[in-house]
């Protein structure tokens, strides 16, 4: 018997887009190319919704 959830499970879709920020281990925050903290860029947050970091956890947010 197959578990019910497997009827609806889908593999994670890989995003082929690039993010305009990188994780800074020293600050432990996502930063933009010009050094500003990504979570302080309101235009970026409006576009992406959040600046998710993959450092240590897929559920860590820099907001």
PDBQT receptor file of N, H, CA, C and O in Angstrom, charges set to zero:
ATOM      1  N   UNK A   1       0.833  -1.188   0.000  1.00  0.00    +0.000 N 
ATOM      2  CA  UNK A   1       0.000   0.000   0.000  1.00  0.00    +0.000 C 
ATOM      3  C   UNK A   1       0.884   1.260   0.000  1.00  0.00    +0.000 C 
ATOM      4  O   UNK A   1       1.825   1.360   0.787  1.00  0.00    +0.000 OA
ATOM      5  N   UNK A   2       0.582   2.194  -0.864  1.00  0.00    +0.000 N 
ATOM      6  H   UNK A   2      -0.183   2.113  -1.503  1.00  0.00    +0.000 HD
ATOM      7  CA  UNK A   2       1.355   3.429  -0.982  1.00  0.00    +0.000 C 
ATOM      8  C   UNK A   2       0.757   4.498  -0.055  1.00  0.00    +0.000 C 
ATOM      9  O   UNK A   2      -0.458   4.694  -0.047  1.00  0.00    +0.000 OA
ATOM     10  N   UNK A   3       1.604   5.192   0.727  1.00  0.00    +0.000 N 
ATOM     11  H   UNK A   3       2.592   5.033   0.719  1.00  0.00    +0.000 HD
ATOM     12  CA  UNK A   3       1.093   6.260   1.589  1.00  0.00    +0.000 C 
ATOM     13  C   UNK A   3       0.389   7.334   0.776  1.00  0.00    +0.000 C 
ATOM     14  O   UNK A   3       0.792   7.639  -0.346  1.00  0.00    +0.000 OA
ATOM     15  N   UNK A   4      -0.669   7.907   1.349  1.00  0.00    +0.000 N 
ATOM     16  H   UNK A   4      -0.997   7.659   2.260  1.00  0.00    +0.000 HD
ATOM     17  CA  UNK A   4      -1.483   8.920   0.686  1.00  0.00    +0.000 C 
ATOM     18  C   UNK A   4      -0.654  10.108   0.193  1.00  0.00    +0.000 C 
ATOM     19  O   UNK A   4      -0.871  10.595  -0.916  1.00  0.00    +0.000 OA
ATOM     20  N   UNK A   5       0.292  10.574   1.009  1.00  0.00    +0.000 N 
ATOM     21  H   UNK A   5       0.469  10.179   1.910  1.00  0.00    +0.000 HD
ATOM     22  CA  UNK A   5       1.084  11.754   0.665  1.00  0.00    +0.000 C 
ATOM     23  C   UNK A   5       1.899  11.556  -0.607  1.00  0.00    +0.000 C 
ATOM     24  O   UNK A   5       2.159  12.525  -1.320  1.00  0.00    +0.000 OA
ATOM     25  N   UNK A   6       2.305  10.339  -0.905  1.00  0.00    +0.000 N 
ATOM     26  H   UNK A   6       2.094   9.552  -0.325  1.00  0.00    +0.000 HD
ATOM     27  CA  UNK A   6       3.116  10.102  -2.100  1.00  0.00    +0.000 C 
ATOM     28  C   UNK A   6       2.332  10.326  -3.389  1.00  0.00    +0.000 C 
ATOM     29  O   UNK A   6       2.932  10.496  -4.451  1.00  0.00    +0.000 OA
ATOM     30  N   UNK A   7       1.015  10.328  -3.317  1.00  0.00    +0.000 N 
ATOM     31  H   UNK A   7       0.527  10.189  -2.455  1.00  0.00    +0.000 HD
ATOM     32  CA  UNK A   7       0.206  10.631  -4.503  1.00  0.00    +0.000 C 
ATOM     33  C   UNK A   7       0.342  12.096  -4.900  1.00  0.00    +0.000 C 
ATOM     34  O   UNK A   7       0.106  12.450  -6.055  1.00  0.00    +0.000 OA
ATOM     35  N   UNK A   8       0.724  12.956  -3.942  1.00  0.00    +0.000 N 
ATOM     36  H   UNK A   8       0.916  12.669  -3.003  1.00  0.00    +0.000 HD
ATOM     37  CA  UNK A   8       0.778  14.391  -4.192  1.00  0.00    +0.000 C 
ATOM     38  C   UNK A   8       2.179  14.979  -4.078  1.00  0.00    +0.000 C 
ATOM     39  O   UNK A   8       2.366  16.162  -4.360  1.00  0.00    +0.000 OA
ATOM     40  N   UNK A   9       3.149  14.200  -3.680  1.00  0.00    +0.000 N 
ATOM     41  H   UNK A   9       2.997  13.239  -3.451  1.00  0.00    +0.000 HD
ATOM     42  CA  UNK A   9       4.515  14.697  -3.504  1.00  0.00    +0.000 C 
ATOM     43  C   UNK A   9       5.130  15.038  -4.859  1.00  0.00    +0.000 C 
ATOM     44  O   UNK A   9       4.969  14.300  -5.831  1.00  0.00    +0.000 OA
ATOM     45  N   UNK A  10       5.818  16.136  -4.905  1.00  0.00    +0.000 N 
ATOM     46  H   UNK A  10       5.950  16.735  -4.115  1.00  0.00    +0.000 HD
ATOM     47  CA  UNK A  10       6.508  16.578  -6.121  1.00  0.00    +0.000 C 
ATOM     48  C   UNK A  10       7.966  16.865  -5.772  1.00  0.00    +0.000 C 
ATOM     49  O   UNK A  10       8.247  17.352  -4.676  1.00  0.00    +0.000 OA
ATOM     50  N   UNK A  11       8.892  16.577  -6.670  1.00  0.00    +0.000 N 
ATOM     51  H   UNK A  11       8.665  16.182  -7.560  1.00  0.00    +0.000 HD
ATOM     52  CA  UNK A  11      10.294  16.935  -6.402  1.00  0.00    +0.000 C 
ATOM     53  C   UNK A  11      10.452  18.451  -6.363  1.00  0.00    +0.000 C 
ATOM     54  O   UNK A  11       9.725  19.179  -7.039  1.00  0.00    +0.000 OA
ATOM     55  N   UNK A  12      11.398  18.912  -5.575  1.00  0.00    +0.000 N 
ATOM     56  H   UNK A  12      11.989  18.320  -5.026  1.00  0.00    +0.000 HD
ATOM     57  CA  UNK A  12      11.667  20.337  -5.479  1.00  0.00    +0.000 C 
ATOM     58  C   UNK A  12      12.144  20.862  -6.830  1.00  0.00    +0.000 C 
ATOM     59  O   UNK A  12      12.962  20.227  -7.496  1.00  0.00    +0.000 OA
ATOM     60  N   UNK A  13      11.640  22.000  -7.224  1.00  0.00    +0.000 N 
ATOM     61  H   UNK A  13      10.976  22.516  -6.683  1.00  0.00    +0.000 HD
ATOM     62  CA  UNK A  13      12.020  22.618  -8.487  1.00  0.00    +0.000 C 
ATOM     63  C   UNK A  13      13.236  23.499  -8.231  1.00  0.00    +0.000 C 
ATOM     64  O   UNK A  13      13.225  24.349  -7.341  1.00  0.00    +0.000 OA
ATOM     65  N   UNK A  14      14.265  23.288  -9.007  1.00  0.00    +0.000 N 
ATOM     66  H   UNK A  14      14.274  22.597  -9.730  1.00  0.00    +0.000 HD
ATOM     67  CA  UNK A  14      15.476  24.103  -8.889  1.00  0.00    +0.000 C 
ATOM     68  C   UNK A  14      15.269  25.422  -9.613  1.00  0.00    +0.000 C 
ATOM     69  O   UNK A  14      14.875  25.448 -10.779  1.00  0.00    +0.000 OA
ATOM     70  N   UNK A  15      15.534  26.501  -8.920  1.00  0.00    +0.000 N 
ATOM     71  H   UNK A  15      15.853  26.480  -7.972  1.00  0.00    +0.000 HD
ATOM     72  CA  UNK A  15      15.433  27.825  -9.517  1.00  0.00    +0.000 C 
ATOM     73  C   UNK A  15      16.714  28.117 -10.302  1.00  0.00    +0.000 C 
ATOM     74  O   UNK A  15      17.817  28.006  -9.767  1.00  0.00    +0.000 OA
ATOM     75  N   UNK A  16      16.560  28.487 -11.566  1.00  0.00    +0.000 N 
ATOM     76  H   UNK A  16      15.664  28.577 -12.001  1.00  0.00    +0.000 HD
ATOM     77  CA  UNK A  16      17.714  28.795 -12.396  1.00  0.00    +0.000 C 
ATOM     78  C   UNK A  16      18.033  30.288 -12.392  1.00  0.00    +0.000 C 
ATOM     79  O   UNK A  16      18.811  30.769 -13.215  1.00  0.00    +0.000 OA
ATOM     80  N   UNK A  17      17.426  31.009 -11.462  1.00  0.00    +0.000 N 
ATOM     81  H   UNK A  17      16.793  30.618 -10.793  1.00  0.00    +0.000 HD
ATOM     82  CA  UNK A  17      17.693  32.443 -11.371  1.00  0.00    +0.000 C 
ATOM     83  C   UNK A  17      18.815  32.691 -10.367  1.00  0.00    +0.000 C 
ATOM     84  O   UNK A  17      19.090  31.863  -9.498  1.00  0.00    +0.000 OA
ATOM     85  N   UNK A  18      19.440  33.825 -10.506  1.00  0.00    +0.000 N 
ATOM     86  H   UNK A  18      19.217  34.497 -11.212  1.00  0.00    +0.000 HD
ATOM     87  CA  UNK A  18      20.501  34.173  -9.570  1.00  0.00    +0.000 C 
ATOM     88  C   UNK A  18      19.978  35.232  -8.605  1.00  0.00    +0.000 C 
ATOM     89  O   UNK A  18      19.149  36.064  -8.975  1.00  0.00    +0.000 OA
ATOM     90  N   UNK A  19      20.459  35.197  -7.386  1.00  0.00    +0.000 N 
ATOM     91  H   UNK A  19      21.133  34.521  -7.086  1.00  0.00    +0.000 HD
ATOM     92  CA  UNK A  19      20.051  36.181  -6.396  1.00  0.00    +0.000 C 
ATOM     93  C   UNK A  19      21.033  37.345  -6.411  1.00  0.00    +0.000 C 
ATOM     94  O   UNK A  19      22.228  37.145  -6.632  1.00  0.00    +0.000 OA
ATOM     95  N   UNK A  20      20.544  38.553  -6.180  1.00  0.00    +0.000 N 
ATOM     96  H   UNK A  20      19.574  38.716  -6.001  1.00  0.00    +0.000 HD
ATOM     97  CA  UNK A  20      21.424  39.726  -6.225  1.00  0.00    +0.000 C 
ATOM     98  C   UNK A  20      22.182  39.947  -4.917  1.00  0.00    +0.000 C 
ATOM     99  O   UNK A  20      22.719  41.032  -4.694  1.00  0.00    +0.000 OA
ATOM    100  N   UNK A  21      22.231  38.954  -4.067  1.00  0.00    +0.000 N 
ATOM    101  H   UNK A  21      21.795  38.073  -4.248  1.00  0.00    +0.000 HD
ATOM    102  CA  UNK A  21      22.927  39.069  -2.795  1.00  0.00    +0.000 C 
ATOM    103  C   UNK A  21      23.686  37.783  -2.496  1.00  0.00    +0.000 C 
ATOM    104  O   UNK A  21      23.407  36.735  -3.078  1.00  0.00    +0.000 OA
ATOM    105  N   UNK A  22      24.654  37.877  -1.578  1.00  0.00    +0.000 N 
ATOM    106  H   UNK A  22      24.881  38.729  -1.105  1.00  0.00    +0.000 HD
ATOM    107  CA  UNK A  22      25.430  36.712  -1.148  1.00  0.00    +0.000 C 
ATOM    108  C   UNK A  22      25.472  36.704   0.373  1.00  0.00    +0.000 C 
ATOM    109  O   UNK A  22      25.289  37.739   1.013  1.00  0.00    +0.000 OA
ATOM    110  N   UNK A  23      25.714  35.539   0.941  1.00  0.00    +0.000 N 
ATOM    111  H   UNK A  23      25.863  34.698   0.421  1.00  0.00    +0.000 HD
ATOM    112  CA  UNK A  23      25.783  35.403   2.396  1.00  0.00    +0.000 C 
ATOM    113  C   UNK A  23      27.161  35.837   2.883  1.00  0.00    +0.000 C 
ATOM    114  O   UNK A  23      28.175  35.383   2.354  1.00  0.00    +0.000 OA
ATOM    115  N   UNK A  24      27.206  36.705   3.878  1.00  0.00    +0.000 N 
ATOM    116  H   UNK A  24      26.382  37.074   4.308  1.00  0.00    +0.000 HD
ATOM    117  CA  UNK A  24      28.445  37.153   4.506  1.00  0.00    +0.000 C 
ATOM    118  C   UNK A  24      28.559  36.454   5.855  1.00  0.00    +0.000 C 
ATOM    119  O   UNK A  24      27.801  36.752   6.777  1.00  0.00    +0.000 OA
ATOM    120  N   UNK A  25      29.504  35.526   5.971  1.00  0.00    +0.000 N 
ATOM    121  H   UNK A  25      30.120  35.284   5.221  1.00  0.00    +0.000 HD
ATOM    122  CA  UNK A  25      29.657  34.741   7.198  1.00  0.00    +0.000 C 
ATOM    123  C   UNK A  25      30.066  35.603   8.382  1.00  0.00    +0.000 C 
ATOM    124  O   UNK A  25      29.699  35.296   9.517  1.00  0.00    +0.000 OA
ATOM    125  N   UNK A  26      30.812  36.669   8.149  1.00  0.00    +0.000 N 
ATOM    126  H   UNK A  26      31.110  36.919   7.227  1.00  0.00    +0.000 HD
ATOM    127  CA  UNK A  26      31.229  37.556   9.230  1.00  0.00    +0.000 C 
ATOM    128  C   UNK A  26      30.054  38.300   9.847  1.00  0.00    +0.000 C 
ATOM    129  O   UNK A  26      29.939  38.398  11.069  1.00  0.00    +0.000 OA
ATOM    130  N   UNK A  27      29.186  38.820   8.992  1.00  0.00    +0.000 N 
ATOM    131  H   UNK A  27      29.279  38.740   8.000  1.00  0.00    +0.000 HD
ATOM    132  CA  UNK A  27      28.001  39.535   9.463  1.00  0.00    +0.000 C 
ATOM    133  C   UNK A  27      26.847  38.583   9.784  1.00  0.00    +0.000 C 
ATOM    134  O   UNK A  27      25.935  38.927  10.536  1.00  0.00    +0.000 OA
ATOM    135  N   UNK A  28      26.899  37.398   9.211  1.00  0.00    +0.000 N 
ATOM    136  H   UNK A  28      27.640  37.119   8.600  1.00  0.00    +0.000 HD
ATOM    137  CA  UNK A  28      25.833  36.410   9.293  1.00  0.00    +0.000 C 
ATOM    138  C   UNK A  28      24.532  36.975   8.724  1.00  0.00    +0.000 C 
ATOM    139  O   UNK A  28      23.446  36.768   9.265  1.00  0.00    +0.000 OA
ATOM    140  N   UNK A  29      24.685  37.693   7.618  1.00  0.00    +0.000 N 
ATOM    141  H   UNK A  29      25.567  37.862   7.179  1.00  0.00    +0.000 HD
ATOM    142  CA  UNK A  29      23.562  38.294   6.907  1.00  0.00    +0.000 C 
ATOM    143  C   UNK A  29      23.809  38.196   5.410  1.00  0.00    +0.000 C 
ATOM    144  O   UNK A  29      24.939  37.986   4.969  1.00  0.00    +0.000 OA
ATOM    145  N   UNK A  30      22.748  38.350   4.636  1.00  0.00    +0.000 N 
ATOM    146  H   UNK A  30      21.830  38.521   4.994  1.00  0.00    +0.000 HD
ATOM    147  CA  UNK A  30      22.885  38.460   3.192  1.00  0.00    +0.000 C 
ATOM    148  C   UNK A  30      23.215  39.901   2.864  1.00  0.00    +0.000 C 
ATOM    149  O   UNK A  30      22.576  40.818   3.380  1.00  0.00    +0.000 OA
ATOM    150  N   UNK A  31      24.211  40.113   2.009  1.00  0.00    +0.000 N 
ATOM    151  H   UNK A  31      24.730  39.368   1.590  1.00  0.00    +0.000 HD
ATOM    152  CA  UNK A  31      24.611  41.458   1.616  1.00  0.00    +0.000 C 
ATOM    153  C   UNK A  31      24.562  41.602   0.100  1.00  0.00    +0.000 C 
ATOM    154  O   UNK A  31      24.746  40.637  -0.642  1.00  0.00    +0.000 OA
ATOM    155  N   UNK A  32      24.311  42.828  -0.338  1.00  0.00    +0.000 N 
ATOM    156  H   UNK A  32      24.162  43.612   0.264  1.00  0.00    +0.000 HD
ATOM    157  CA  UNK A  32      24.296  43.148  -1.763  1.00  0.00    +0.000 C 
ATOM    158  C   UNK A  32      25.716  43.351  -2.255  1.00  0.00    +0.000 C 
ATOM    159  O   UNK A  32      26.654  43.386  -1.458  1.00  0.00    +0.000 OA
ATOM    160  N   UNK A  33      25.876  43.485  -3.552  1.00  0.00    +0.000 N 
ATOM    161  H   UNK A  33      25.114  43.457  -4.199  1.00  0.00    +0.000 HD
ATOM    162  CA  UNK A  33      27.209  43.657  -4.149  1.00  0.00    +0.000 C 
ATOM    163  C   UNK A  33      27.907  44.916  -3.641  1.00  0.00    +0.000 C 
ATOM    164  O   UNK A  33      29.135  44.961  -3.576  1.00  0.00    +0.000 OA
ATOM    165  N   UNK A  34      27.128  45.941  -3.279  1.00  0.00    +0.000 N 
ATOM    166  H   UNK A  34      26.130  45.904  -3.331  1.00  0.00    +0.000 HD
ATOM    167  CA  UNK A  34      27.738  47.188  -2.783  1.00  0.00    +0.000 C 
ATOM    168  C   UNK A  34      27.983  47.171  -1.274  1.00  0.00    +0.000 C 
ATOM    169  O   UNK A  34      28.416  48.179  -0.716  1.00  0.00    +0.000 OA
ATOM    170  N   UNK A  35      27.715  46.043  -0.599  1.00  0.00    +0.000 N 
ATOM    171  H   UNK A  35      27.363  45.224  -1.052  1.00  0.00    +0.000 HD
ATOM    172  CA  UNK A  35      28.006  45.910   0.822  1.00  0.00    +0.000 C 
ATOM    173  C   UNK A  35      26.834  46.186   1.748  1.00  0.00    +0.000 C 
ATOM    174  O   UNK A  35      26.927  45.945   2.951  1.00  0.00    +0.000 OA
ATOM    175  N   UNK A  36      25.726  46.693   1.201  1.00  0.00    +0.000 N 
ATOM    176  H   UNK A  36      25.650  46.889   0.223  1.00  0.00    +0.000 HD
ATOM    177  CA  UNK A  36      24.554  46.957   2.040  1.00  0.00    +0.000 C 
ATOM    178  C   UNK A  36      23.872  45.647   2.432  1.00  0.00    +0.000 C 
ATOM    179  O   UNK A  36      23.950  44.658   1.705  1.00  0.00    +0.000 OA
ATOM    180  N   UNK A  37      23.207  45.649   3.583  1.00  0.00    +0.000 N 
ATOM    181  H   UNK A  37      23.144  46.453   4.174  1.00  0.00    +0.000 HD
ATOM    182  CA  UNK A  37      22.462  44.463   4.034  1.00  0.00    +0.000 C 
ATOM    183  C   UNK A  37      21.245  44.279   3.125  1.00  0.00    +0.000 C 
ATOM    184  O   UNK A  37      20.476  45.217   2.915  1.00  0.00    +0.000 OA
ATOM    185  N   UNK A  38      21.076  43.085   2.594  1.00  0.00    +0.000 N 
ATOM    186  H   UNK A  38      21.700  42.323   2.764  1.00  0.00    +0.000 HD
ATOM    187  CA  UNK A  38      20.014  42.826   1.621  1.00  0.00    +0.000 C 
ATOM    188  C   UNK A  38      18.624  43.047   2.209  1.00  0.00    +0.000 C 
ATOM    189  O   UNK A  38      17.727  43.501   1.498  1.00  0.00    +0.000 OA
ATOM    190  N   UNK A  39      18.425  42.741   3.477  1.00  0.00    +0.000 N 
ATOM    191  H   UNK A  39      19.154  42.372   4.054  1.00  0.00    +0.000 HD
ATOM    192  CA  UNK A  39      17.113  42.895   4.101  1.00  0.00    +0.000 C 
ATOM    193  C   UNK A  39      16.707  44.356   4.251  1.00  0.00    +0.000 C 
ATOM    194  O   UNK A  39      15.540  44.639   4.524  1.00  0.00    +0.000 OA
ATOM    195  N   UNK A  40      17.641  45.293   4.079  1.00  0.00    +0.000 N 
ATOM    196  H   UNK A  40      18.588  45.064   3.857  1.00  0.00    +0.000 HD
ATOM    197  CA  UNK A  40      17.301  46.712   4.181  1.00  0.00    +0.000 C 
ATOM    198  C   UNK A  40      16.937  47.326   2.833  1.00  0.00    +0.000 C 
ATOM    199  O   UNK A  40      16.561  48.497   2.773  1.00  0.00    +0.000 OA
ATOM    200  N   UNK A  41      17.041  46.566   1.767  1.00  0.00    +0.000 N 
ATOM    201  H   UNK A  41      17.346  45.615   1.815  1.00  0.00    +0.000 HD
ATOM    202  CA  UNK A  41      16.697  47.050   0.431  1.00  0.00    +0.000 C 
ATOM    203  C   UNK A  41      15.214  46.775   0.167  1.00  0.00    +0.000 C 
ATOM    204  O   UNK A  41      14.837  45.649  -0.157  1.00  0.00    +0.000 OA
ATOM    205  N   UNK A  42      14.379  47.804   0.307  1.00  0.00    +0.000 N 
ATOM    206  H   UNK A  42      14.685  48.719   0.570  1.00  0.00    +0.000 HD
ATOM    207  CA  UNK A  42      12.934  47.624   0.184  1.00  0.00    +0.000 C 
ATOM    208  C   UNK A  42      12.509  47.171  -1.209  1.00  0.00    +0.000 C 
ATOM    209  O   UNK A  42      11.574  46.380  -1.338  1.00  0.00    +0.000 OA
ATOM    210  N   UNK A  43      13.172  47.653  -2.246  1.00  0.00    +0.000 N 
ATOM    211  H   UNK A  43      13.932  48.295  -2.141  1.00  0.00    +0.000 HD
ATOM    212  CA  UNK A  43      12.830  47.234  -3.610  1.00  0.00    +0.000 C 
ATOM    213  C   UNK A  43      13.101  45.748  -3.799  1.00  0.00    +0.000 C 
ATOM    214  O   UNK A  43      12.316  45.046  -4.437  1.00  0.00    +0.000 OA
ATOM    215  N   UNK A  44      14.207  45.270  -3.246  1.00  0.00    +0.000 N 
ATOM    216  H   UNK A  44      14.845  45.841  -2.727  1.00  0.00    +0.000 HD
ATOM    217  CA  UNK A  44      14.539  43.848  -3.334  1.00  0.00    +0.000 C 
ATOM    218  C   UNK A  44      13.508  43.012  -2.584  1.00  0.00    +0.000 C 
ATOM    219  O   UNK A  44      13.074  41.972  -3.079  1.00  0.00    +0.000 OA
ATOM    220  N   UNK A  45      13.116  43.459  -1.397  1.00  0.00    +0.000 N 
ATOM    221  H   UNK A  45      13.469  44.304  -0.995  1.00  0.00    +0.000 HD
ATOM    222  CA  UNK A  45      12.123  42.722  -0.621  1.00  0.00    +0.000 C 
ATOM    223  C   UNK A  45      10.770  42.704  -1.310  1.00  0.00    +0.000 C 
ATOM    224  O   UNK A  45      10.061  41.699  -1.249  1.00  0.00    +0.000 OA
ATOM    225  N   UNK A  46      10.394  43.811  -1.971  1.00  0.00    +0.000 N 
ATOM    226  H   UNK A  46      10.970  44.627  -2.021  1.00  0.00    +0.000 HD
ATOM    227  CA  UNK A  46       9.130  43.820  -2.717  1.00  0.00    +0.000 C 
ATOM    228  C   UNK A  46       9.174  42.829  -3.869  1.00  0.00    +0.000 C 
ATOM    229  O   UNK A  46       8.178  42.170  -4.170  1.00  0.00    +0.000 OA
ATOM    230  N   UNK A  47      10.327  42.726  -4.508  1.00  0.00    +0.000 N 
ATOM    231  H   UNK A  47      11.136  43.261  -4.263  1.00  0.00    +0.000 HD
ATOM    232  CA  UNK A  47      10.468  41.837  -5.665  1.00  0.00    +0.000 C 
ATOM    233  C   UNK A  47      10.527  40.367  -5.244  1.00  0.00    +0.000 C 
ATOM    234  O   UNK A  47       9.854  39.523  -5.837  1.00  0.00    +0.000 OA
ATOM    235  N   UNK A  48      11.334  40.060  -4.218  1.00  0.00    +0.000 N 
ATOM    236  H   UNK A  48      11.881  40.745  -3.737  1.00  0.00    +0.000 HD
ATOM    237  CA  UNK A  48      11.556  38.667  -3.833  1.00  0.00    +0.000 C 
ATOM    238  C   UNK A  48      10.697  38.202  -2.671  1.00  0.00    +0.000 C 
ATOM    239  O   UNK A  48      10.480  37.001  -2.504  1.00  0.00    +0.000 OA
ATOM    240  N   UNK A  49      10.208  39.127  -1.871  1.00  0.00    +0.000 N 
ATOM    241  H   UNK A  49      10.384  40.102  -2.007  1.00  0.00    +0.000 HD
ATOM    242  CA  UNK A  49       9.408  38.751  -0.713  1.00  0.00    +0.000 C 
ATOM    243  C   UNK A  49      10.229  38.534   0.542  1.00  0.00    +0.000 C 
ATOM    244  O   UNK A  49       9.756  38.825   1.640  1.00  0.00    +0.000 OA
ATOM    245  N   UNK A  50      11.435  38.034   0.410  1.00  0.00    +0.000 N 
ATOM    246  H   UNK A  50      11.819  37.797  -0.482  1.00  0.00    +0.000 HD
ATOM    247  CA  UNK A  50      12.316  37.786   1.551  1.00  0.00    +0.000 C 
ATOM    248  C   UNK A  50      13.730  37.559   1.048  1.00  0.00    +0.000 C 
ATOM    249  O   UNK A  50      13.935  37.330  -0.144  1.00  0.00    +0.000 OA
ATOM    250  N   UNK A  51      14.693  37.618   1.931  1.00  0.00    +0.000 N 
ATOM    251  H   UNK A  51      14.526  37.804   2.900  1.00  0.00    +0.000 HD
ATOM    252  CA  UNK A  51      16.065  37.277   1.571  1.00  0.00    +0.000 C 
ATOM    253  C   UNK A  51      16.440  36.032   2.349  1.00  0.00    +0.000 C 
ATOM    254  O   UNK A  51      17.003  36.124   3.440  1.00  0.00    +0.000 OA
ATOM    255  N   UNK A  52      16.139  34.886   1.805  1.00  0.00    +0.000 N 
ATOM    256  H   UNK A  52      15.682  34.812   0.919  1.00  0.00    +0.000 HD
ATOM    257  CA  UNK A  52      16.378  33.629   2.490  1.00  0.00    +0.000 C 
ATOM    258  C   UNK A  52      17.838  33.235   2.385  1.00  0.00    +0.000 C 
ATOM    259  O   UNK A  52      18.425  33.273   1.303  1.00  0.00    +0.000 OA
ATOM    260  N   UNK A  53      18.408  32.865   3.485  1.00  0.00    +0.000 N 
ATOM    261  H   UNK A  53      17.932  32.834   4.364  1.00  0.00    +0.000 HD
ATOM    262  CA  UNK A  53      19.787  32.404   3.531  1.00  0.00    +0.000 C 
ATOM    263  C   UNK A  53      19.807  30.885   3.628  1.00  0.00    +0.000 C 
ATOM    264  O   UNK A  53      18.966  30.296   4.307  1.00  0.00    +0.000 OA
ATOM    265  N   UNK A  54      20.748  30.256   2.963  1.00  0.00    +0.000 N 
ATOM    266  H   UNK A  54      21.431  30.734   2.412  1.00  0.00    +0.000 HD
ATOM    267  CA  UNK A  54      20.871  28.797   3.062  1.00  0.00    +0.000 C 
ATOM    268  C   UNK A  54      22.012  28.410   3.986  1.00  0.00    +0.000 C 
ATOM    269  O   UNK A  54      22.433  27.253   3.991  1.00  0.00    +0.000 OA
ATOM    270  N   UNK A  55      22.512  29.336   4.754  1.00  0.00    +0.000 N 
ATOM    271  H   UNK A  55      22.170  30.276   4.750  1.00  0.00    +0.000 HD
ATOM    272  CA  UNK A  55      23.611  29.046   5.672  1.00  0.00    +0.000 C 
ATOM    273  C   UNK A  55      23.066  28.329   6.900  1.00  0.00    +0.000 C 
ATOM    274  O   UNK A  55      22.466  28.957   7.773  1.00  0.00    +0.000 OA
ATOM    275  N   UNK A  56      23.268  27.042   6.969  1.00  0.00    +0.000 N 
ATOM    276  H   UNK A  56      23.755  26.532   6.260  1.00  0.00    +0.000 HD
ATOM    277  CA  UNK A  56      22.859  26.267   8.131  1.00  0.00    +0.000 C 
ATOM    278  C   UNK A  56      21.437  25.761   8.079  1.00  0.00    +0.000 C 
ATOM    279  O   UNK A  56      21.147  24.709   8.649  1.00  0.00    +0.000 OA
ATOM    280  N   UNK A  57      20.543  26.462   7.423  1.00  0.00    +0.000 N 
ATOM    281  H   UNK A  57      20.778  27.317   6.960  1.00  0.00    +0.000 HD
ATOM    282  CA  UNK A  57      19.148  26.057   7.435  1.00  0.00    +0.000 C 
ATOM    283  C   UNK A  57      18.426  26.654   6.236  1.00  0.00    +0.000 C 
ATOM    284  O   UNK A  57      18.714  27.776   5.819  1.00  0.00    +0.000 OA
ATOM    285  N   UNK A  58      17.507  25.910   5.698  1.00  0.00    +0.000 N 
ATOM    286  H   UNK A  58      17.273  24.998   6.036  1.00  0.00    +0.000 HD
ATOM    287  CA  UNK A  58      16.694  26.422   4.590  1.00  0.00    +0.000 C 
ATOM    288  C   UNK A  58      15.585  27.328   5.111  1.00  0.00    +0.000 C 
ATOM    289  O   UNK A  58      14.881  27.943   4.310  1.00  0.00    +0.000 OA
ATOM    290  N   UNK A  59      15.407  27.428   6.410  1.00  0.00    +0.000 N 
ATOM    291  H   UNK A  59      15.978  26.928   7.061  1.00  0.00    +0.000 HD
ATOM    292  CA  UNK A  59      14.317  28.225   6.953  1.00  0.00    +0.000 C 
ATOM    293  C   UNK A  59      14.816  29.445   7.708  1.00  0.00    +0.000 C 
ATOM    294  O   UNK A  59      14.056  30.040   8.473  1.00  0.00    +0.000 OA
ATOM    295  N   UNK A  60      16.071  29.835   7.518  1.00  0.00    +0.000 N 
ATOM    296  H   UNK A  60      16.688  29.352   6.897  1.00  0.00    +0.000 HD
ATOM    297  CA  UNK A  60      16.636  30.999   8.210  1.00  0.00    +0.000 C 
ATOM    298  C   UNK A  60      16.368  32.243   7.379  1.00  0.00    +0.000 C 
ATOM    299  O   UNK A  60      16.701  32.286   6.194  1.00  0.00    +0.000 OA
ATOM    300  N   UNK A  61      15.766  33.257   7.998  1.00  0.00    +0.000 N 
ATOM    301  H   UNK A  61      15.495  33.221   8.960  1.00  0.00    +0.000 HD
ATOM    302  CA  UNK A  61      15.468  34.481   7.283  1.00  0.00    +0.000 C 
ATOM    303  C   UNK A  61      16.247  35.644   7.872  1.00  0.00    +0.000 C 
ATOM    304  O   UNK A  61      16.428  35.718   9.087  1.00  0.00    +0.000 OA
ATOM    305  N   UNK A  62      16.703  36.538   7.034  1.00  0.00    +0.000 N 
ATOM    306  H   UNK A  62      16.556  36.477   6.047  1.00  0.00    +0.000 HD
ATOM    307  CA  UNK A  62      17.477  37.711   7.455  1.00  0.00    +0.000 C 
ATOM    308  C   UNK A  62      16.593  38.935   7.504  1.00  0.00    +0.000 C 
ATOM    309  O   UNK A  62      16.891  39.937   6.854  1.00  0.00    +0.000 OA
ATOM    310  N   UNK A  63      15.525  38.877   8.251  1.00  0.00    +0.000 N 
ATOM    311  H   UNK A  63      15.283  38.063   8.779  1.00  0.00    +0.000 HD
ATOM    312  CA  UNK A  63      14.669  40.078   8.284  1.00  0.00    +0.000 C 
ATOM    313  C   UNK A  63      14.482  40.569   9.656  1.00  0.00    +0.000 C 
ATOM    314  O   UNK A  63      13.793  41.567   9.866  1.00  0.00    +0.000 OA
TER     315      UNK A  63
